[in-house]
Amino acid sequence: MIQQTILNNYLERTHIYNEICNILQNFEKTSQQDRLSKKNIHKNGIYIYGTPGTGKTKFILDILKTLNYDTITYDAGCVRNKALFSNIDNDHISNYNVLDLLKRKKRKIAIFMDEIDGMNNGDKGGLDALIKLIREKKTKKQKTENTTMNPIICVGNNEHDKKIRELMHVCHVFELKTPTESQLHTILIEHLQKYTSFNVDFQIQIQQYIQGDLRKLFFLQNLSIYKPEMIKEETLGNIFHVKILNEDAKTSTLKLLKSPIPLDDHNIFMNETDRTTISLLWHENIPRLIEKEPGYVKFPFYKNLLNNICFADYIGRITFQSQIWQFNEMTSLIKTFYNNKLFHDQFKNHPNIELKDIEFTKVLTKYSTEYNNQNFLQSLCQRMNMDKKDVLCFFQELRIIFGDNYYTRLENYPALGFYFQKDFINVLDIKRIYRFLDKNMKKDDFISEIDTEEPYLDNNLELN
């Protein structure tokens, strides 16, 4: 691992390092002055910000370790509410580590707030309490607030909204900039084995993979130390490959359609999160490969595939209902791998297919639309106090009585709003129910003769 001081020299952070060290070294002196004067006129906080992966946390922890601070760390996994900051003021926490005092050593305490951006989501009471704890006490009201004699160091990203800017205003603020390509190039030459032996294009590819993220830089360095045989262009090229979920699912589907994959390679071929997507993709694209086959061949085969898919879904339902997780892989094995084997066994010379020809599934969108329509109909039934059939017949009768497009004419909107306001149904709901009716039934369904004296038709509804 590259030493922090060397890394600071490469990244031109030495002046920030020294300035923060001076602030922390002078902090005890200024806090004693504040205590004697019963005032708090100095800034108690330090705010470090920068893009993710620039080494902010490691940078601060190295400073605190160098100055022999005992660090109390709070990150996004901790509850940082108003109650927490009332427990880290002068009345509840000491300036020095008590256990080290028993060893006759003075070890100062620093409070480290990592991932401060997470406090800005949801309840912002904790962030307000932190600002009040850190800020200088100038007015009479501020002098009655809790204070702390321990330095509070906050680390955040580049996103600054109002509350974060308020916090920055009461702190010493420093920015750790993203390493440039020239800085990364210098570090890689000095600390990555075989880097100079790579061609220029691959060196640029390495820098693009790192993208100023020091975590990726340290990963490559550790790889060169512990697995030097993997530092070669072919291996690193696979590591640097940027993966996109949909493209990976499409690529796996393409491999299945082009060649049979053994059942033994099921766990290796695709991970658990992609199995449902790949099965839907495979099912959607298989008709294209068999559409030119004779009907007496393709229809029985496709029926067999559907039976297997239904059986696999049945097993999946039983698996989840009874929580028999040993059967968890059975659905994917039958639905995708077994069906794929049947396809390649029966159709040896199927048409060639390319990655761009793989259509991404619309099945989930269809299910989502049907689910939303079902919820919408149930909502209408509850608001109108009718069952589903009566609701559909009611709107169908209105259309037949007043004309096909009565609900689209602007002059009818006031009357529609008045008539349906007691059921909390607006014009958008009416348009939606007619879109549903147009898609699922004919315009003259259900009603053969219209009786205009229906008891549920209000006389106040006068439409043009």
C-alpha positions in Angstrom: 0.0 0.0 0.0 1.3 3.5 -0.9 2.1 5.5 2.2 -0.2 8.5 2.8 2.7 11.0 2.9 3.9 9.8 -0.5 0.4 9.8 -1.9 -0.1 13.4 -0.7 3.0 14.5 -2.5 1.8 12.9 -5.7 -1.7 14.4 -5.4 -0.4 17.8 -4.2 -2.3 17.5 -0.9 0.6 18.2 1.5 -0.5 21.8 2.2 -4.0 20.6 3.1 -2.5 17.9 5.3 -0.3 20.4 7.2 -3.0 23.0 7.6 -5.4 20.5 9.2 -2.6 19.3 11.5 -2.0 22.9 12.6 -5.7 23.4 13.3 -5.9 20.2 15.4 -2.7 21.0 17.2 -3.9 24.5 18.1 -7.4 23.2 18.9 -6.6 22.4 22.6 -5.1 25.8 23.2 -8.1 27.6 21.7 -10.6 25.4 23.5 -8.9 26.2 26.8 -9.1 29.9 26.1 -12.8 29.5 25.3 -13.3 27.6 28.6 -11.6 30.2 30.7 -13.4 33.1 29.0 -16.7 31.1 29.1 -17.1 31.8 25.4 -16.8 29.7 22.3 -15.6 32.0 19.5 -13.5 29.5 17.5 -14.7 27.0 14.9 -14.9 23.5 16.3 -15.4 21.7 13.0 -13.5 20.7 9.9 -15.4 19.8 6.7 -13.7 17.7 4.0 -15.5 17.2 0.7 -14.7 15.7 -2.7 -15.9 13.2 -5.2 -16.3 9.5 -4.1 -13.1 7.5 -4.1 -10.7 10.5 -3.6 -9.4 9.1 -0.3 -11.1 11.5 2.1 -11.7 9.1 5.0 -8.3 7.5 4.8 -6.7 11.0 4.6 -8.4 12.2 7.8 -7.9 9.0 9.7 -4.2 9.1 8.9 -3.9 12.7 10.3 -5.7 11.7 13.5 -3.5 8.6 13.9 -0.4 10.7 13.4 -1.5 13.2 16.0 -2.4 10.4 18.4 -6.1 11.1 18.6 -8.6 8.6 19.8 -11.3 8.6 17.1 -15.1 8.2 17.7 -16.5 7.4 14.3 -20.1 7.8 13.1 -21.0 6.8 9.6 -24.2 6.1 7.5 -24.8 2.9 9.5 -25.2 4.8 12.8 -28.2 6.6 14.1 -27.3 10.3 14.0 -30.3 12.1 15.4 -30.8 15.0 17.8 -30.4 12.7 20.8 -26.9 11.6 19.7 -25.5 15.2 19.6 -26.9 16.0 23.0 -24.7 13.1 24.3 -21.4 14.2 22.8 -21.2 17.7 24.3 -19.1 18.8 27.2 -21.6 17.5 29.8 -21.4 14.0 28.6 -18.0 13.3 27.0 -14.4 14.0 28.1 -11.6 15.7 26.2 -9.3 12.7 26.8 -9.6 9.0 26.6 -10.1 7.8 30.2 -8.5 4.4 29.7 -5.3 6.0 28.5 -5.3 8.4 31.5 -5.1 5.2 33.7 -1.8 4.5 31.8 -0.7 8.1 32.5 -1.0 9.0 28.9 -3.0 11.9 27.5 -4.8 10.9 24.3 -7.2 13.5 22.9 -10.6 12.6 21.5 -11.9 13.6 18.0 -15.4 12.9 16.7 -15.4 11.8 13.0 -18.6 12.1 11.0 -18.2 10.1 7.8 -20.8 10.2 5.0 -22.4 13.4 6.3 -24.6 13.5 3.2 -26.7 10.7 4.6 -27.9 12.9 7.4 -29.5 15.2 4.9 -32.2 12.6 3.9 -35.4 12.4 5.9 -35.4 13.9 9.4 -32.9 16.8 9.4 -33.1 17.4 13.2 -29.7 15.7 13.6 -28.0 18.0 11.1 -29.5 21.1 12.9 -28.2 19.8 16.2 -24.7 19.2 14.7 -24.6 22.8 13.3 -25.7 24.2 16.7 -23.0 22.1 18.5 -20.2 23.2 16.2 -20.9 26.8 15.5 -19.3 29.8 17.3 -21.3 31.1 20.2 -21.7 34.9 19.6 -25.2 35.9 20.7 -26.8 35.4 24.1 -29.1 32.7 22.7 -26.2 30.8 21.1 -24.2 31.0 24.4 -27.0 28.9 26.1 -26.5 26.1 23.5 -24.5 22.9 24.2 -20.8 23.2 23.3 -18.0 20.7 22.8 -14.2 21.0 23.3 -13.5 18.0 21.0 -12.9 18.6 17.3 -15.7 17.4 15.0 -14.5 16.4 11.5 -17.2 15.9 8.8 -16.7 14.2 5.4 -19.1 14.6 2.5 -19.4 14.6 -1.3 -19.6 17.4 -3.7 -23.4 17.8 -3.4 -24.2 20.8 -1.3 -27.8 21.9 -0.4 -28.9 24.5 2.1 -28.2 22.5 5.3 -24.8 21.3 4.1 -23.8 24.8 3.2 -24.9 25.9 6.7 -22.6 23.2 8.1 -19.7 24.3 5.9 -20.2 27.9 7.0 -19.4 27.0 10.7 -16.4 24.7 9.8 -12.9 25.0 8.3 -13.6 23.7 4.8 -11.1 21.8 2.6 -11.6 20.1 -0.8 -9.7 17.0 -1.9 -9.7 17.2 -5.7 -10.0 14.2 -8.0 -6.6 12.9 -9.1 -5.7 14.0 -12.7 -4.6 11.5 -15.4 -1.0 12.8 -15.2 -0.9 12.2 -11.4 -2.3 8.7 -11.8 0.2 8.0 -14.6 3.0 9.0 -12.3 1.7 6.8 -9.5 1.2 3.8 -11.8 4.7 4.1 -13.2 6.2 4.0 -9.7 3.9 1.5 -7.9 2.4 -0.8 -10.5 4.5 -3.7 -11.8 4.7 -4.1 -15.5 2.8 -0.9 -16.2 5.6 0.5 -18.4 5.6 -2.7 -20.4 2.0 -2.2 -21.5 1.3 -0.3 -24.8 0.1 3.3 -24.6 -3.5 2.4 -25.5 -3.8 -0.1 -22.6 -2.2 2.4 -20.2 -5.0 4.9 -21.2 -7.5 2.1 -20.6 -6.2 1.5 -17.1 -6.5 5.2 -16.3 -10.0 5.3 -17.7 -10.9 2.3 -15.5 -9.6 4.0 -12.3 -11.4 7.3 -13.1 -9.7 9.1 -10.2 -10.9 6.5 -7.7 -8.1 5.6 -5.4 -9.9 2.4 -4.3 -9.4 1.0 -7.8 -5.8 2.1 -7.8 -5.1 0.3 -4.5 -6.9 -2.8 -5.9 -4.5 -2.9 -8.9 -1.6 -2.4 -6.6 -2.6 -5.3 -4.3 -3.3 -7.4 -7.3 0.3 -6.8 -8.6 1.7 -7.7 -5.1 -0.3 -10.8 -4.3 -1.3 -12.1 -7.8 1.5 -10.8 -10.1 0.6 -13.5 -12.7 -2.7 -11.7 -13.3 -1.1 -8.4 -14.3 -1.4 -8.9 -18.1 -3.4 -7.2 -20.7 -5.9 -10.1 -21.3 -6.8 -10.5 -17.6 -7.0 -6.8 -16.8 -9.1 -6.3 -20.0 -11.7 -8.6 -18.6 -11.6 -6.8 -15.2 -11.9 -3.4 -16.8 -14.9 -4.5 -18.9 -17.9 -2.2 -17.9 -20.9 -4.4 -17.3 -24.5 -3.2 -17.9 -27.3 -5.3 -16.5 -29.5 -5.4 -19.6 -26.5 -6.0 -21.9 -25.3 -8.9 -19.7 -28.7 -10.5 -19.8 -28.9 -10.1 -23.5 -25.5 -11.6 -24.0 -26.3 -14.6 -21.9 -29.6 -15.1 -23.8 -27.7 -14.9 -27.1 -25.3 -17.6 -26.0 -28.2 -19.8 -25.0 -29.9 -19.3 -28.3 -26.7 -20.0 -30.3 -25.6 -23.1 -28.4 -26.8 -25.6 -25.7 -25.2 -24.9 -22.3 -24.8 -28.0 -20.0 -26.9 -28.1 -16.9 -23.7 -28.4 -14.8 -22.7 -24.9 -15.9 -25.9 -23.3 -14.6 -24.4 -21.5 -11.6 -21.4 -20.5 -13.5 -23.2 -19.2 -16.6 -25.5 -16.7 -14.9 -26.0 -15.3 -11.4 -29.2 -15.6 -9.4 -30.4 -12.1 -10.0 -30.3 -12.5 -13.8 -32.2 -15.8 -14.0 -35.7 -14.4 -14.2 -34.8 -11.8 -16.8 -32.9 -14.3 -19.0 -35.8 -16.7 -18.9 -38.2 -14.0 -20.0 -35.8 -12.9 -22.7 -35.3 -16.4 -24.0 -39.1 -17.0 -24.1 -39.7 -13.8 -26.0 -37.1 -14.4 -28.6 -37.5 -18.1 -29.3 -40.6 -17.6 -31.6 -38.4 -15.7 -34.0 -36.1 -18.6 -34.5 -38.9 -21.1 -35.2 -41.3 -19.0 -37.1 -40.2 -20.4 -40.5 -40.5 -24.0 -39.5 -43.6 -26.0 -40.7 -46.7 -25.6 -38.5 -46.9 -29.3 -37.7 -43.4 -29.0 -36.2 -43.3 -25.6 -34.5 -46.7 -25.6 -32.8 -46.3 -28.9 -30.9 -42.8 -27.9 -30.0 -43.9 -24.5 -28.7 -46.8 -26.1 -26.8 -44.2 -28.4 -25.1 -42.1 -25.3 -24.1 -45.2 -23.6 -22.6 -46.0 -26.7 -20.6 -42.5 -26.7 -19.2 -42.7 -23.0 -18.4 -46.0 -23.5 -16.6 -44.6 -26.4 -14.7 -41.5 -24.4 -13.7 -43.7 -21.5 -12.5 -45.8 -24.0 -10.5 -42.6 -25.2 -8.8 -41.6 -21.6 -8.2 -44.9 -20.9 -6.5 -44.6 -24.0 -4.2 -41.0 -23.0 -3.4 -41.9 -19.6 -2.2 -45.1 -20.6 -0.4 -43.5 -23.5 1.5 -40.0 -21.9 1.6 -38.4 -25.1 0.2 -35.3 -23.2 -0.9 -33.6 -26.4 -2.1 -35.9 -26.1 -5.2 -34.9 -22.5 -5.8 -32.8 -23.4 -8.9 -35.3 -25.8 -10.3 -37.4 -23.1 -12.0 -34.5 -21.7 -14.0 -33.2 -25.2 -14.9 -36.5 -26.3 -16.4 -37.7 -23.0 -17.9 -34.4 -21.9 -19.5 -31.8 -24.7 -19.7 -34.0 -27.7 -20.3 -36.1 -25.8 -22.9 -32.9 -24.5 -24.5 -31.7 -28.1 -24.8 -34.9 -29.2 -26.4 -34.7 -26.4 -28.9 -31.1 -27.3 -30.0 -31.9 -31.0 -30.1 -34.9 -30.5 -32.5 -33.7 -27.5 -34.6 -30.1 -28.1 -35.6 -30.1 -25.5 -38.4 -31.9 -22.5 -36.9 -31.4 -19.0 -38.2 -28.4 -17.0 -37.0 -29.2 -14.2 -34.5 -27.1 -11.2 -33.4 -27.0 -9.3 -30.1 -28.8 -6.3 -31.6 -31.7 -8.6 -32.6 -32.4 -9.6 -29.0 -35.6 -7.8 -28.0 -35.7 -6.9 -24.3 -38.8 -8.3 -22.6 -42.0 -6.3 -22.4 -43.6 -8.9 -20.1 -42.9 -7.1 -16.9 -44.4 -3.8 -18.3 -47.5 -5.7 -19.4 -47.9 -7.2 -15.9 -47.4 -3.8 -14.3 -50.0 -2.2 -16.5 -52.6 -5.0 -15.8 -51.9 -4.7 -12.1 -52.4 -0.9 -12.1 -55.6 -1.3 -14.1 -56.9 -3.8 -11.6 -56.1 -1.4 -8.7 -57.8 1.4 -10.6 -61.0 -0.6 -11.2 -61.1 -1.7 -7.5 -60.7 2.0 -6.5 -63.6 3.0 -8.7 -65.8 0.2 -7.3 -65.1 1.3 -3.8 -65.8 5.0 -4.6 -69.0 4.3 -6.5 -70.1 1.5 -4.3 -70.7 -0.9 -7.2 -69.1 -4.1 -8.3 -66.8 -4.2 -11.3 -69.4 -5.3 -13.8 -71.8 -2.5 -12.8 -69.1 0.1 -13.1 -68.2 -1.0 -16.6 -71.8 -1.1 -17.7 -72.5 2.3 -16.1 -69.7 4.0 -18.1 -70.7 2.1 -21.2 -74.3 3.3 -21.0 -73.1 6.9 -20.5 -71.1 6.7 -23.7 -74.1 5.2 -25.7 -76.5 7.8 -24.3 -74.4 10.9 -24.8 -72.2 9.9 -27.7 -68.8 8.3 -28.2 -66.7 11.3 -27.4 -68.8 13.1 -24.8 -66.0 12.9 -22.2 -63.4 14.6 -24.5 -65.4 17.8 -25.2 -64.3 20.7 -23.0 -67.7 22.1 -22.6 -68.8 18.9 -20.8 -66.1 19.0 -18.2 -68.0 21.2 -15.6 -71.0 18.9 -15.8 -68.9 15.8 -15.5 -67.0 17.3 -12.5 -70.2 18.2 -10.8 -71.8 14.8 -11.3 -68.8 12.7 -10.2 -67.5 15.0 -7.4 -69.4 13.1 -4.7 -67.5 10.0 -5.7 -64.2 11.8 -5.9 -63.8 11.0 -9.6 -62.2 13.5 -11.9 -62.1 13.9 -15.6 -58.7 12.1 -15.8 -60.3 9.0 -14.2 -63.1 9.1 -16.7 -60.7 9.3 -19.6 -58.7 6.4 -18.2 -61.8 4.1 -17.8 -62.8 4.8 -21.4 -59.3 4.0 -22.6 -59.6 0.7 -20.7 -63.1 0.1 -22.3 -61.8 0.9 -25.8 -59.0 -1.6 -25.4 -61.0 -4.5 -23.9 -64.5 -4.4 -25.4 -66.6 -3.1 -28.3 -68.4 0.2 -28.0 -71.9 -1.4 -28.1 -71.2 -4.3 -25.7 -73.5 -5.1 -22.7 -76.4 -2.8 -23.7 -78.9 -3.6 -26.5 -81.7 -1.2 -25.5 -81.2 2.0 -23.6 -83.7 3.2 -20.9 -83.0 6.8 -20.1 -84.9 6.6 -16.9 -82.3 4.5 -15.2 -82.4 5.2 -11.4 -78.7 5.9 -11.1 -78.7 8.6 -13.9 -78.9 12.0 -12.2 -81.1 14.6 -13.8 -78.4 17.2 -13.1 -76.1 15.6 -15.7 -76.8 17.7 -18.8 -74.3 17.0 -21.6 -74.2 18.5 -25.0 
